[in-house]
Amino acid sequence: MSIIEAYNEAWENGDTEALAKIIHDDCVFNPHVGGITMSKSDILGFAGGDNRPNSEHDRILFENEEVGVTHSIVHFANDSDSEAVLSFMRFKDGQIVSMETGATPLSDDYQLIGS
């Protein structure tokens, strides 16, 4: 199973134990909203919480030993609109060491969370 496949499965199941093995201790996640940077512990807290987003149509566009690119439709638990999300990941020692997302809103009246 690829790193991204393992990550997607663990995220879908809210399996923070499995995610902890996939996410590098030095991981930095820069999501497309809020101007924040998240650490491994932030990601695990988010993944294990009740407000974890869910996704569908997950596609791995590219993956090798160094990087991965994915695309999916993400639905958020906070009643915001769904988004088409592109993720870029860097790998180190077989784990995700950095991740950054970009997104396209899927409705005409979309408003960025936190604005």
N, C-alpha and C positions, 0 to 999 in steps of 0.2 A: 504494500500500500504506500502511495506517495505521501510526502509530508502534508500536502494540501488536502488530500483525501482524508487523512487521519485527523487533521484539524477540523475539517467540515463535519465529520462524523461526531467528534467529541463535542463540538459547539452545539450541534443539533440536539444532542442528548444532554447537554448541560453537565458534561462529565469533566469537572475541573481537575480531577486526578489525572486523566489522560491528557488534558490540555497542558498541565504543568510539565509533562514530559516532552511535549511538542514545542513549547514556547521557551526560548533561551532565557536564562536569568537576566541577561543584559538587554532584553527586548525593549524596543521603543515603538509605540504605535501612535501615529499621527492621523487621527480620523479627519474626515472632510468637514466636520462641523465643530464649532466651539473654540477653535484656536487652542486646543489643549494637546498635551502629550501624555500618553498613558504608559505605565510600566507593566511588567508581568503581573504584579499583584493587582493592579487596577483591572487588567483584562480578565483575570480569574474571578475577581469580585463581580464584574459585569456579567460574565458568562454563567456564573452560578446564581444570579439573582432572578427574581420573578419578571423583570422587565427586559430580559434578553431578547434581542430582535431575532426573528426567524427569516429564513431565506428559501427561495425556490429557484429552479432553473440554474443551479450552481454549475458553472463551467470552468474548467481549467484551460486557459488559453495557451499557457506555456509554463513548463516547469523543468528545471534541471537541478543540478546539485547546488547551484549558487542563488538562483532566483525563481520566483513563480508569479504568474499573473492570472487573476481570476475575474469572473464576472458573474453576478447574480442579481436577482430581484429581492430586495430586503424589505421586510415589513416590521415596523417598529411598534412596541407595546404602548407607547405614549400617545397613541392616536394621531401621530403625524402621518403624512402621506408616505406611501411606499416609494422607494428609489431604486434605480438601476445603479449598482455599485461595482466599480472597478477597483480591485486591490492589487497592489504591488508588494511583494514580500522578498526579503533577502534572507538567506539561510546561512547558518554557521553551525558546524558540528552536528548536522542533521536536524537542526531546530530552527524555528523562526526567530530571527534576531531583530528584524525591523519589518514594519508594515505601514503602508500608507494607502488611504482610500480617496477616491474621487467619485462623485455621484451625480446622477441626472434625475431630477424630480419627475414623477410620473403623472402629475396633474397640473392643469393650467393655473390653479390658485395656490400652488405650493408656497409655503413660507418656511424659511430656514429656521430650524429649532434654535432658540436662544437669541433671535433677532427681535 
